[in-house]
Amino acid sequence: MMSLLLSLALAATGSDTAQPAKPAKPKKVCEKIEMSGSNVPKRVCRTVTEQPKPTDEAARSESKPAPTGATN
C-alpha cells in the first residue's frame, strides 16, 4: 500500500519538470572560395536568410577599369 502511494506521488511530481522545447537553429549554407595566391580554399558560412556578401576578389574586379582591347 505504501509503495502504491509513493509511486503515485513520484508520478505526479515527475510531470512538472518537463523541459521547454529548444528553438530551432537556422540552417547554415557553407561554400569554399578559392582565393588567388593561396592553395587553401576559404570556407564562408551564412544562414539561408542572409544575403550572400560579395567576396574581396569580386569587389576588386568590379573596381578595375575594363581593358581597352589594345595590345602591345
N, C-alpha and C positions, 0 to 999 in steps of 0.2 A: 504494500500500500504506500509506504514511504517512497519507494523508488518511482512509483507512478506519479506522485506529486512532484518529485524532484525533476523528472523528465518533462513534465508539463511546464514547470517553471523555467527550465532551461530553453525549451522551445519558444516560449513567449518572449524571453529576453533576447534570443538569437535573431529574431526578425527585425529588431530595432537597429541593429548595427550594419544595415545594408550600406554598401559603398556607393556614392554617387557616380554616375557614368562619366568617363573622361571625354572631353571634347575631341572630335576627330582632328587629326593632324592634316594640314593641307598637303596635297600631293606635290612632290618636287619633280622637276624635269632637269636633268643634267646633260651637258654636252661637252665634248672635248674640242678645244680650239687649238689648232696648231699655230704657234707664233713663229714668225720669221726670226732666224738667229738662234733658235733653240730646238733641240731634238725632243724635248719633253713637252707633250701637249698640256695645255692648261685646262683644268676642269672648272666649268662655270655652272652653278646650280641656281634655279629660281623656282618659285611656285607657279602653278598653272595660271593663276590670276594676274601675275605680274607681266608687264610688257618686257620683251627682250631688250636689253641695253646694247647699244652699239659698241663694238669692240674698239680698242685703240687703233688697230690697223685700219678698220673701216673708216674711222673718223679722219685718219691721216690721208687715206686715199681720196676722200671727198674734198679735202682742203688743197690737194695738189692741182695745179692747172693742167688742163688737157694738153696732150702733146700736139704740136703744130703739124706734124707729119713730115717735116723736113729732116733729112738725114745728112750726115757729113760724108 
